[in-house]
Amino acid sequence: MSGPKQYCTFYLDDIMLGIEVLDVQEVLRYQDLTEVPLAPPEIQGLINLRGQIITAINLRSRMHLPPGKNIKNSMNVVTRINNEVVSFMVDSVGDVLEVDEANFEPVPSTVDAFIRDIVSGVYKLDEKRLLMILDAIKAANISALKDTTS
């Protein structure tokens, strides 16, 4: 049975992405980072969030997009994935959108393969906008993160 779902939306340039609201712990402005030596380039660093150490993943790098103008203008979408807390660094945060699950579609084949790999599907919002649903588990690649941050 399909019904409404709510997504926290965010942007990388003009690409609108979303994560289910229930998976988002909080949204933060840029936080100071501690670099992780020998970490993959997608791992921007570690954030100390009220005593909890969180891996910050640069979603631009993860999606093979060009670097942003100024990383200090980025936002952090802090998510809980399989009892792990991970932050996705994004350009900006949008609204919470409610969409009908019946309108969920597969990712179009025209979308770049690096993006298609970590997006589970899309919602067509209107003639010009797509909401791509980020598969947070694939985007975070938790097993690889544990190997680099433990």
C-alpha positions as CSV (number, residue, x, y, z in Angstrom):
1,M,0.0,0.0,0.0
2,S,1.4,3.3,-1.0
3,G,1.1,6.5,0.9
4,P,2.9,9.7,1.7
5,K,6.6,9.8,2.6
6,Q,8.6,12.7,3.9
7,Y,12.1,13.5,2.8
8,C,14.7,16.0,4.0
9,T,16.0,17.6,0.8
10,F,19.4,19.0,0.1
11,Y,21.4,20.2,-3.0
12,L,24.6,19.6,-4.8
13,D,24.6,22.4,-7.4
14,D,21.2,22.0,-9.0
15,I,20.8,18.3,-8.1
16,M,18.1,17.8,-5.5
17,L,18.5,14.8,-3.3
18,G,16.5,13.5,-0.3
19,I,16.8,11.2,2.7
20,E,13.8,10.0,4.6
21,V,13.1,12.3,7.5
22,L,13.2,9.4,10.0
23,D,16.8,8.7,9.0
24,V,18.0,12.3,9.6
25,Q,19.3,13.0,13.1
26,E,20.0,16.7,12.5
27,V,21.2,19.3,10.0
28,L,24.2,21.4,10.9
29,R,26.2,24.3,9.4
30,Y,29.9,23.6,8.6
31,Q,31.8,22.0,11.5
32,D,35.5,21.9,12.1
33,L,37.0,18.7,10.8
34,T,39.9,16.5,11.8
35,E,41.5,15.0,8.7
36,V,41.9,11.2,8.6
37,P,45.3,10.2,7.2
38,L,45.2,7.7,4.3
39,A,41.4,7.9,4.1
40,P,39.7,7.7,0.8
41,P,39.1,11.2,-0.8
42,E,35.3,10.9,-0.1
43,I,36.0,11.0,3.7
44,Q,36.3,14.7,4.4
45,G,37.2,14.1,8.0
46,L,35.8,13.5,11.5
47,I,33.5,15.8,13.4
48,N,33.2,16.0,17.2
49,L,29.5,16.4,17.7
50,R,28.9,16.9,21.5
51,G,31.5,14.3,22.2
52,Q,30.4,11.8,19.5
53,I,32.9,11.3,16.7
54,I,31.2,11.3,13.3
55,T,32.6,10.5,9.9
56,A,31.9,13.3,7.4
57,I,31.5,12.2,3.8
58,N,31.9,14.8,1.1
59,L,28.9,13.9,-1.1
60,R,30.3,15.9,-4.0
61,S,33.4,13.7,-4.0
62,R,31.3,10.5,-3.5
63,M,29.3,11.4,-6.6
64,H,32.3,12.4,-8.6
65,L,31.2,16.0,-9.0
66,P,33.6,18.9,-9.2
67,P,34.6,20.4,-5.8
68,G,32.4,23.2,-4.4
69,K,33.5,26.8,-4.2
70,N,34.0,26.9,-0.5
71,I,33.8,23.9,1.8
72,K,33.2,26.2,4.8
73,N,29.8,27.1,3.2
74,S,28.7,23.4,3.2
75,M,26.0,21.9,5.4
76,N,26.1,18.6,7.3
77,V,23.1,16.2,7.0
78,V,23.7,13.9,10.0
79,T,22.1,10.5,9.5
80,R,21.7,7.3,11.5
81,I,22.5,4.2,9.4
82,N,22.4,0.8,11.0
83,N,23.2,2.3,14.4
84,E,26.1,4.3,13.0
85,V,26.0,8.1,12.7
86,V,27.4,9.6,9.5
87,S,27.4,13.1,8.2
88,F,26.9,13.9,4.5
89,M,28.4,17.2,3.5
90,V,26.2,19.0,1.0
91,D,26.0,22.5,-0.6
92,S,22.7,23.5,0.9
93,V,19.6,22.1,2.6
94,G,16.1,22.5,1.2
95,D,12.6,21.8,2.7
96,V,11.0,18.7,4.0
97,L,8.9,17.4,1.1
98,E,6.0,15.0,1.3
99,V,5.6,12.8,-1.8
100,D,3.3,10.0,-2.6
101,E,5.1,6.6,-2.7
102,A,3.1,5.6,-5.7
103,N,5.1,8.2,-7.7
104,F,8.4,6.5,-7.0
105,E,10.3,5.6,-10.2
106,P,13.6,3.9,-11.0
107,V,16.6,6.2,-11.6
108,P,16.7,7.3,-15.3
109,S,19.5,5.7,-17.4
110,T,20.6,9.2,-18.4
111,V,21.8,9.9,-14.8
112,D,25.6,9.5,-14.4
113,A,26.6,6.1,-13.2
114,F,28.4,7.4,-10.1
115,I,25.1,9.0,-9.0
116,R,22.9,6.2,-10.1
117,D,25.0,3.8,-7.9
118,I,24.0,5.6,-4.7
119,V,20.5,6.7,-5.6
120,S,17.6,4.3,-5.1
121,G,15.0,6.1,-7.2
122,V,13.4,9.4,-8.1
123,Y,10.2,11.4,-7.7
124,K,9.1,13.7,-10.5
125,L,8.1,16.9,-8.7
126,D,7.1,18.9,-11.8
127,E,8.2,19.3,-15.4
128,K,11.6,20.6,-14.4
129,R,12.6,19.0,-11.1
130,L,13.5,15.5,-9.9
131,L,14.0,14.5,-6.3
132,M,16.6,11.8,-6.2
133,I,16.4,9.6,-3.2
134,L,19.9,8.9,-1.7
135,D,20.5,5.4,-0.6
136,A,22.4,6.4,2.6
137,I,23.8,2.9,3.2
138,K,25.4,2.8,-0.3
139,A,26.5,6.4,-0.1
140,A,28.2,5.8,3.3
141,N,29.6,2.4,2.4
142,I,29.7,1.6,6.1
143,S,32.0,-1.4,6.0
144,A,34.7,0.7,4.1
145,L,34.2,3.5,6.6
146,K,34.8,1.3,9.6
147,D,38.1,0.1,8.0
148,T,39.4,3.6,7.7
149,T,38.2,5.2,10.9
150,S,38.7,2.4,13.5
